[in-house]
């Protein structure tokens, strides 16, 4: 796979830093463009960013000059592939502008996750949904009318950090047995709130039983992820989801307690087998090409009584694997279990990088039929969530 130049919107934030960490030595992508807010534009990355990760800030990145976060100011250096980690109100304004300017925008924002023509994707779960990006106005085949000529750009999103960890063990169960009802209570790390996140006097020795819009996102996104995509749009899965979301004093990683009611009976052994055999990206439909960020096992079961735990299971699969434990009968539904996933890798930057990898394999970054558009191209009318 030839290395392709990529850019990062919101490069100085916590997810932007994760993007840099994951992409700096990536075999398929090469960071050539970084953008941040107006107050940071024109500064070097080292001057504008307080690096918070446990690996050193790459010297090449530290010396890069941050660019304005608008396509009209980017000029000819704007890459055709952009990773976006800007806040939702900013994403709602900027991401369509970059798509209209001919960029593939791979977004971690919630702004367009539920839009009628924007794929919400976890590659192991619903890669077929990526076909819907061809319905976006900036991507559609030209009708011959000048005003509707496409730029080739598009928007693809990854889900909420809790939804990603949850949907991975749900997907093989939905395929084999069907899921009728789902109850989930999350214990979410403070890093999910960005930096500086939750004030220490609020979170230390405490649990906060409210995260704005989180329960709604979890309930809506699971249904879209496990649903179908047709020519007429997305059809959510007929699953009833009830979610409780809590912020807890853990630095990294989200823990979730789940109860499920299945449509077909399943034994404990059958459920464990479904998780163990869940390897949808290992050569199936991808010509045997391994995606660099894809874990060999996206779901791993920990049989110990007191697992999973943030301290012990954070970096399974380089932070891309969901760890499941404590599978047991549920008195209310059929089965219950506990899961844990890394919220800023699998739940954010790593999820977007994996989406970019599968887009590359599917040929969605072949822009030869879409010549570059002037960077001041008008906004495309994407359907907002």
FIZAZA-672269 format. One record per residue (C-alpha): x, y, z. Coordinates in steps of 0.1 Angstrom, whole numbers, plus 5000, padded with zeros to 4 digits. Layout:
BEGIN
XYZ;...
! end
This chain:
BEGIN
500050005000;501550334990;501850595018;499250875014;499551225029;497051305056;496151595078;494651635113;491951885123;492051965160;495551835162;496451985197;493551815216;493751485234;492351285205;494451485180;497551385200;496451025198;496151065161;499751185159;500850895182;499150635160;499950785126;503550895130;504950555121;501950425102;502950215071;500150365049;499750725060;502051015064;501151335084;501851645063;499351895076;498051995110;495352245119;494052395151;492152695163;492753045153;494753115184;497252835176;497552885138;500953005128;502652855159;504752535158;503052235172;505452235202;504652595209;500852545208;500452195223;500952065259;501851705250;500051465274;500851125262;503250865275;505450855243;507651145233;506351415209;507951335176;510551595166;509151625131;505751695144;506951935170;508552155143;505452155120;503552485118;499852475126;497552585098;494152765099;491352515102;489552615070;489952485035;490052835020;493252905039;494852575033;495852624997;497552344976;499152175006;495752055018;495851665018;492851485004;492551265036;491751435069;491251305104;488951525124;488851555162;487251895166;484351955190;480851885177;479752245170;482952315151;482751985132;479152065121;480452385104;483952275091;483651905081;481251965052;483452245040;486452015037;484351745021;483151994996;486752094989;487451734979;488651585012;487851245027;486951345062;487351065088;485651205118;485651125155;482951395161;479351315169;478151595145;477151375116;476951025131;473250995127;472951175093;471050995067;473950965042;476950945065;478250595074;478750525111;481350245110;483249995130;485049785104;484549455121;480849515125;479349695095;481849775067;479049735042;477650065054;480550245038;478850205004;476450485016;479150745014;478550744976;475150894983;476651214997;476251524975;480051574974;480651214963;477751134939;478551054903;478051374882;474651414866;476151654841;474851954858;477552204868;476052284901;475951924912;479451814900;481051614928;484351694945;485051334955;485051434992;482951265018;482451225056;482750895075;482350875113;483250635141;480850595170;480850715205;483650565226;481250355247;479250235217;482450105200;483449895230;479849765234;479049685198;482049465192;480949175215;477249245205;477949195167;478548815167;475648765191;473348965169;474448765138;474048415154;471148465179;469648815174;469349065202;465849185214;466749395244;469849545259;470549705292;473949875297;475450075326;478850245318;481650355341;483550595319;487050725323;487851095329;489951115297;486651075278;485951435287;489051565270;491651785287;491551925314;488351715317;486451685349;487751895378;489551685404;487351805433;484251675414;485651335404;488051215431;486350975455;483251025435;480950895408;479051135385;475850965372;475451195343;477351265310;475551505287;473951335257;475951015263;472950785270;471150915239;474250865217;474750505230;471150405225;470850555189;474250455176;474050085186;470850045166;472450215135;475650015138;473849675140;471249775114;471349755076;472249995048;470149995016;469750224986;467050405005;469250465036;470050315070;467550085087;468250065125;468249725141;465049645160;466849645194;465549815225;468449975243;468450125278;471650295289;472950455322;476250645318;478550735347;481850915350;484250745374;487750835387;489650615362;492150775338;491750565307;489250295296;485450245299;483849955318;480349855309;477949615326;475549455301;472449245302;470949105270;467748925259;468348715228;465848625201;467148265199;468248065230;472048035234;474147845259;477147995276;479447775255;477747905223;478248265233;481848215242;482348035209;480748325190;483248565206;486248345200;485448295164;484748665157;487548755133;485748935105;488749125091;491148845088;491148805050;487448785045;486549015015;489749205019;491948994996;493848865027;495349215033;495749275070;494749615083;497649755103;495549875132;493149575133;493649335163;493748965156;490948915180;488649225184;486949055213;488848855240;487248675269;488948695303;487848395324;489148515358;486448615383;487448975387;488149075350;488149285330;489949565348;491349895336;494849835350;495049485336;493349505302;493849855289;496349775262;494949445249;495449435211;497449755214;494349925228;492049805200;490549495216;487449485238;487949255268;484849065281;484348885313;481848755339;479448595314;476648455335;472848405335;470648715340;467548695361;465948975342;466948895306;469048595294;472748675299;474848945315;478549025312;481149295318;483249455291;486149695290;487749905261;490250175256;488350495251;490950715234;492450445212;489650205202;487050455212;488450755193;491650795173;492350425167;488750375155;489150655129;492550515118;491050175113;488250325093;490850495071;492650165065;489449985054;488550285031;492050255016;491549885009;488149944994;489650204970;487650494984;490750714984;491150684946;490351044936;491451014900;487851054888;487451364911;489951644903;490851874931;488252144938;489252504946;489852524984;487152794987;484452554974;480952614987;479452405015;477752085006;474252025020;474851715041;471851605061;472551685097;471951445125;
! end
